[in-house]
Amino acid sequence: MGHIFTPTRRRMIYDNDVEVIYKFEQCLITKYCSMNRNELKLKLDAIGIPSTGYSLDGTLKPMSTILYFEDSEWITFDYDERGRIKNETHFDTEDDACQHILDVMIREKAFKEKYNLRW
């Protein structure tokens, strides 16, 4: 599978700036050829994104980013606390959908850490 971002490295970079983490994590994680939901889960865990912020099996969890497969396409969206769907995006491949979720979650993590927000 390749190199996984280690918490020790993240802490060393985090001391400098959250934006540096985002750029470094994105560089390391996005260079792999393809990704499925299992690999995405491992990457999200490795960079410290809690599973409460996403669903990779289509389960609707409030305040989460959702991934599911329907009618031969992969769909991602944000599900808010009132049950509304926002930012719905359709993909032809699982890899593209997983890459999109990874990018979204990395940006969200950087934002939350920068402003000291909880998941």
PLY file of the C-alpha trace (Angstrom):
ply
format ascii 1.0
element vertex 119
property float x
property float y
property float z
element edge 118
property int vertex1
property int vertex2
end_header
0.00 0.00 0.00
2.89 2.39 0.50
3.98 4.83 3.14
1.40 5.89 5.72
1.70 9.26 7.38
2.89 8.76 10.94
1.61 10.70 13.95
5.21 11.56 14.91
5.87 13.27 11.59
2.55 15.09 11.76
3.38 16.49 15.20
6.76 17.76 14.03
5.15 19.62 11.14
2.15 20.74 13.18
4.41 22.74 15.45
5.12 25.01 12.47
1.69 25.53 10.93
-1.56 23.71 10.19
-1.37 24.69 6.52
1.94 22.85 6.22
0.28 19.68 7.54
-2.45 19.95 4.95
-0.01 20.33 2.07
2.31 17.59 3.33
-0.49 15.10 4.05
-2.08 15.75 0.68
1.24 15.24 -1.10
1.92 11.93 0.67
-1.57 10.52 0.51
-2.69 11.48 -2.97
0.28 10.03 -4.85
-1.07 6.47 -4.81
-2.61 5.03 -7.97
-6.06 3.99 -6.82
-8.07 3.78 -3.65
-11.07 1.85 -2.43
-13.18 2.36 0.71
-10.97 0.10 2.84
-7.83 1.98 1.87
-9.60 5.31 2.41
-10.59 4.22 5.92
-6.96 3.33 6.70
-5.74 6.70 5.42
-8.36 8.64 7.35
-7.43 6.72 10.52
-3.72 7.30 9.90
-4.12 11.06 9.73
-6.38 11.17 12.77
-9.80 11.89 11.28
-12.51 10.44 13.56
-15.05 8.08 12.02
-17.86 10.26 13.39
-17.14 12.70 10.55
-17.84 10.33 7.67
-19.67 7.22 6.49
-18.20 4.99 3.79
-21.12 2.54 3.59
-23.98 4.95 2.91
-25.18 5.13 6.52
-26.70 8.53 7.16
-24.97 10.15 10.13
-25.75 13.80 10.94
-22.90 16.25 10.40
-20.98 13.77 8.24
-19.64 13.29 4.73
-21.33 10.27 3.16
-20.16 7.91 0.40
-22.45 5.40 -1.27
-22.87 3.45 -4.50
-26.10 3.56 -6.49
-27.04 2.80 -10.10
-23.42 2.24 -11.21
-22.13 5.53 -9.81
-20.45 6.66 -6.62
-22.05 9.57 -4.80
-20.67 11.75 -2.01
-22.49 14.43 -0.04
-22.59 16.23 3.28
-25.49 15.33 5.56
-26.37 18.07 8.03
-28.00 17.98 11.47
-31.44 18.65 9.96
-31.22 15.77 7.48
-30.45 17.95 4.47
-28.09 16.82 1.72
-25.50 19.35 0.57
-22.58 19.31 -1.85
-23.75 16.17 -3.68
-21.13 14.99 -6.17
-21.27 12.03 -8.59
-18.29 9.93 -9.71
-17.76 7.14 -12.21
-15.19 5.29 -10.10
-14.75 4.37 -6.46
-11.21 5.75 -6.64
-12.39 9.23 -7.68
-15.08 9.30 -4.98
-12.62 8.16 -2.30
-10.06 10.72 -3.42
-12.70 13.44 -3.20
-13.67 12.44 0.34
-10.03 12.28 1.39
-9.41 15.79 0.04
-12.53 17.15 1.75
-11.66 15.54 5.08
-8.06 16.78 5.01
-9.26 20.34 4.38
-11.87 20.03 7.13
-9.29 18.69 9.57
-6.89 21.55 8.82
-9.69 24.08 9.30
-10.82 22.56 12.60
-7.28 22.39 13.95
-6.50 25.94 12.87
-9.54 27.31 14.73
-9.43 24.77 17.58
-12.84 23.27 16.72
-14.06 19.80 17.70
-15.38 17.11 15.39
0 1
1 2
2 3
3 4
4 5
5 6
6 7
7 8
8 9
9 10
10 11
11 12
12 13
13 14
14 15
15 16
16 17
17 18
18 19
19 20
20 21
21 22
22 23
23 24
24 25
25 26
26 27
27 28
28 29
29 30
30 31
31 32
32 33
33 34
34 35
35 36
36 37
37 38
38 39
39 40
40 41
41 42
42 43
43 44
44 45
45 46
46 47
47 48
48 49
49 50
50 51
51 52
52 53
53 54
54 55
55 56
56 57
57 58
58 59
59 60
60 61
61 62
62 63
63 64
64 65
65 66
66 67
67 68
68 69
69 70
70 71
71 72
72 73
73 74
74 75
75 76
76 77
77 78
78 79
79 80
80 81
81 82
82 83
83 84
84 85
85 86
86 87
87 88
88 89
89 90
90 91
91 92
92 93
93 94
94 95
95 96
96 97
97 98
98 99
99 100
100 101
101 102
102 103
103 104
104 105
105 106
106 107
107 108
108 109
109 110
110 111
111 112
112 113
113 114
114 115
115 116
116 117
117 118
